[in-house]
Amino acid sequence: MTAVLAIIGAGPRGTGLLERLAANASLLPAGCEIHVVDPHPAGAGRVWRPDQSPLMLMNSRAGDVTMFTDDSVRCAGPISPGPTLAEWSGLDDDVFPTRRQGGAYLRWCFDRAVRAFPRGVRVFVHQTNAVALSDGPRQTVALANGTHVVADVVVLAQGNVGGHRTPEQLAHQDFAARTGGTYLPPSCPGDEDLDRLPAGEAVLVSGMGLAFVDLVVLLTQGRGGRFTRGRDGSLTYHPSGREPVLHAGSRRGVPYLPKPVLPPLADRAPRFFTPALLARATTPGELVGAACRELVWAHYRELFAAHTARTRMPWDAFASEFAALPITDPALEVLVAQAVPDQADRADTSFLRAPLTRSFPDQAALNTWMRDHLRHAVARATDPRHSAHAAVLHGLLTVSEVLERAAPTPSTARTAAVLSRFAAYLGSGPPPHRLEQLQALTRAGLLHFLGAGLRVTRTDAFTAHTDSLPFAVRARHFVEARLPDPDARTHPLLLPLAHNRTRVPVDPDTFHVLDDTGDAHPRRLALGLFAGGGALGAFSRPGRNAPFFRQNDDTARRVLAELNARTPALTP
Ligand SMILES: Cc1cc2nc3c(=O)[nH]c(=O)nc-3n(C[C@H](O)[C@H](O)[C@H](O)COP(=O)(O)OP(=O)(O)OC[C@H]3O[C@@H](n4cnc5c(N)ncnc54)[C@H](O)[C@@H]3O)c2cc1C
């Protein structure tokens, strides 16, 4: 009998795992079969599928996306270098590719991995859903097309399966159905039927991150509108007449900061948020303080190095005083005021509190404030004069990397949860030109802001209240523009594995799926947002020893060892 591996989900994670299986092929049992299951094209998967709007862009730059190990990666398996998305496609490193281009790269990576297996290893792709998984001497994966795969080892790599609904969201859905309006719960806007949002009608939008930008693009350019740039560099929107009128707000009240152009960095070593601190810190507060300090430090390190003329103190003197002061100490402000005369050059820590705290008499005044805010945000992200503001992202990346490599403890989990409140705002924002487009859309009267502290209730219509406006805004249509939270319990295949949790429990060290008593299934593994254990979904940058590669390599070798261990038993 042949040893069989099934991989459910062929997005970046399933593809990365396949690449590591091929790289470690010397450990493969002779005559092995690998079955890959995904309803979307293998490699690209759902998020990066080729049949989506070409207007959808990645929020990663082409040079920051790689699916291949390099010398920085510390793993047991062989390093098998390959091109970044930029190198493969010929795009400049700084370009934000379309999601289709990202998907084409991933499909190529998938095919390359398949070709890299030695003779005797056969890879089968089933372009359908896996709908059930049952156990026995071998495991059976039932497929939606009526067939099934019998496998010795199963790896689940299903990404963000979505599905979570709160009672409030169900009530919104019911209200929209009764009142003839529309309610779109959290989802990828590109997966929704946006024709349900009629031209010219007001739509409330909650959320101002990735999904918000997708929604705005699809409802404006996607409906035939155009942007043109004037001689003065400003952008004008020319409506098609088919757009709805959006009223957008969120808890924070402002869109995510645009992805900055990162200045070069000579030394990536953490200065404050170090592995040693993680080992000795006794409270999450200590860790959060050190993380914030790392971000502010990244700002001043860049300012003193690249814009020395705008500082009034030698770096060494500033650095040693800075290092001696807690981040919350008022003496730090005094030090900064002495060393950095221009307020605009000082680190902006409003992301820690609230960037929008004012209130406005009307939406026109809020829109004007917002355009100014967005203009500043774009300048800071793109103008080399403001590279210190961009460098804060270096600090965030450093903190994330230290956290990713640390052994999970309640303190690190709590720290990660606190950081997650602003990490996406700082580091997962859209390409800068998207914020210019938002400004143009407010000038065209198609986008109005609601501000911070958004709550949406149901009266005679959906009704938005915020802390920024003295009145409520009503509309028949309401979109929750954010990606859904995964709920494994809402998926037939995952429900029995979830034990009434929203994520499938796994051993965080090995990604083995745990049963309801906490015992690991030796031949069933799960990696991705739908599972616990910290194997999350985002592209890996080159040269960063990214956890994606280490996790995939470990998993591949574990799978291969298990297949090998079973091969004698399988031989009749
Ligand atoms: C709209 C959007 C844009 C994003 N943009 C970026 C970006 O620019 N940069 C970045 O770093 N990250 C981005 N992300 C995060 C992104 O999710 C990750 O980059 C990456 O796609 C995660 O890979 P994954 O394989 O874990 O999950 P996915 O890409 O979601 O792949 C999981 C696959 O599993 C399949 N699957 C699920 N259930 C089943 C089943 N029952 N049977 C068979 N197959 C199944 C799905 O069809 C899917 O193809 C974005 C996410 C979204 C949703």
PDBQT file of the ligand as one rigid body, heavy atoms in Angstrom, charges set to zero:
ROOT
HETATM    1  C1  LIG A 601      -8.658  40.158   1.182  1.00  0.00    +0.000 C 
HETATM    2  C2  LIG A 601      -7.351  39.808   1.836  1.00  0.00    +0.000 A 
HETATM    3  C3  LIG A 601      -6.192  40.476   1.467  1.00  0.00    +0.000 A 
HETATM    4  C4  LIG A 601      -4.980  40.165   2.074  1.00  0.00    +0.000 A 
HETATM    5  N1  LIG A 601      -3.861  40.845   1.705  1.00  0.00    +0.000 NA
HETATM    6  C5  LIG A 601      -2.680  40.509   2.265  1.00  0.00    +0.000 A 
HETATM    7  C6  LIG A 601      -1.469  41.141   1.837  1.00  0.00    +0.000 A 
HETATM    8  O1  LIG A 601      -1.470  42.001   0.971  1.00  0.00    +0.000 OA
HETATM    9  N2  LIG A 601      -0.316  40.769   2.421  1.00  0.00    +0.000 N 
HETATM   10  C7  LIG A 601      -0.276  39.792   3.392  1.00  0.00    +0.000 A 
HETATM   11  O2  LIG A 601       0.812  39.484   3.897  1.00  0.00    +0.000 OA
HETATM   12  N3  LIG A 601      -1.398  39.174   3.791  1.00  0.00    +0.000 NA
HETATM   13  C8  LIG A 601      -2.581  39.500   3.260  1.00  0.00    +0.000 A 
HETATM   14  N4  LIG A 601      -3.713  38.862   3.654  1.00  0.00    +0.000 N 
HETATM   15  C9  LIG A 601      -3.623  37.785   4.647  1.00  0.00    +0.000 C 
HETATM   16  C10 LIG A 601      -3.710  36.452   3.868  1.00  0.00    +0.000 C 
HETATM   17  O3  LIG A 601      -4.782  35.744   4.385  1.00  0.00    +0.000 OA
HETATM   18  C11 LIG A 601      -2.441  35.685   3.924  1.00  0.00    +0.000 C 
HETATM   19  O4  LIG A 601      -1.463  36.399   3.198  1.00  0.00    +0.000 OA
HETATM   20  C12 LIG A 601      -2.523  34.284   3.304  1.00  0.00    +0.000 C 
HETATM   21  O5  LIG A 601      -3.438  34.203   2.236  1.00  0.00    +0.000 OA
HETATM   22  C13 LIG A 601      -2.864  33.232   4.344  1.00  0.00    +0.000 C 
HETATM   23  O6  LIG A 601      -2.607  31.983   3.760  1.00  0.00    +0.000 OA
HETATM   24  P1  LIG A 601      -3.358  30.651   4.182  1.00  0.00    +0.000 P 
HETATM   25  O7  LIG A 601      -2.947  29.603   3.224  1.00  0.00    +0.000 OA
HETATM   26  O8  LIG A 601      -3.150  30.414   5.634  1.00  0.00    +0.000 OA
HETATM   27  O9  LIG A 601      -4.908  30.981   4.016  1.00  0.00    +0.000 OA
HETATM   28  P2  LIG A 601      -5.729  31.231   2.673  1.00  0.00    +0.000 P 
HETATM   29  O10 LIG A 601      -4.989  32.073   1.740  1.00  0.00    +0.000 OA
HETATM   30  O11 LIG A 601      -7.076  31.662   3.113  1.00  0.00    +0.000 OA
HETATM   31  O12 LIG A 601      -5.848  29.768   2.041  1.00  0.00    +0.000 OA
HETATM   32  C14 LIG A 601      -6.629  28.757   2.640  1.00  0.00    +0.000 C 
HETATM   33  C15 LIG A 601      -7.234  27.914   1.558  1.00  0.00    +0.000 C 
HETATM   34  O13 LIG A 601      -7.985  26.860   2.160  1.00  0.00    +0.000 OA
HETATM   35  C16 LIG A 601      -9.077  26.589   1.322  1.00  0.00    +0.000 C 
HETATM   36  N5  LIG A 601     -10.120  25.903   2.085  1.00  0.00    +0.000 N 
HETATM   37  C17 LIG A 601     -10.822  26.368   3.150  1.00  0.00    +0.000 A 
HETATM   38  N6  LIG A 601     -11.706  25.439   3.550  1.00  0.00    +0.000 NA
HETATM   39  C18 LIG A 601     -11.553  24.378   2.728  1.00  0.00    +0.000 A 
HETATM   40  C19 LIG A 601     -12.192  23.123   2.644  1.00  0.00    +0.000 A 
HETATM   41  N7  LIG A 601     -13.159  22.751   3.485  1.00  0.00    +0.000 N 
HETATM   42  N8  LIG A 601     -11.793  22.276   1.676  1.00  0.00    +0.000 NA
HETATM   43  C20 LIG A 601     -10.799  22.605   0.817  1.00  0.00    +0.000 A 
HETATM   44  N9  LIG A 601     -10.162  23.797   0.859  1.00  0.00    +0.000 NA
HETATM   45  C21 LIG A 601     -10.539  24.666   1.803  1.00  0.00    +0.000 A 
HETATM   46  C22 LIG A 601      -9.522  27.957   0.833  1.00  0.00    +0.000 C 
HETATM   47  O14 LIG A 601     -10.250  27.855  -0.383  1.00  0.00    +0.000 OA
HETATM   48  C23 LIG A 601      -8.196  28.677   0.664  1.00  0.00    +0.000 C 
HETATM   49  O15 LIG A 601      -7.741  28.645  -0.665  1.00  0.00    +0.000 OA
HETATM   50  C24 LIG A 601      -4.933  39.163   3.066  1.00  0.00    +0.000 A 
HETATM   51  C25 LIG A 601      -6.109  38.493   3.437  1.00  0.00    +0.000 A 
HETATM   52  C26 LIG A 601      -7.300  38.810   2.825  1.00  0.00    +0.000 A 
HETATM   53  C27 LIG A 601      -8.537  38.061   3.227  1.00  0.00    +0.000 C 
ENDROOT
TORSDOF 0
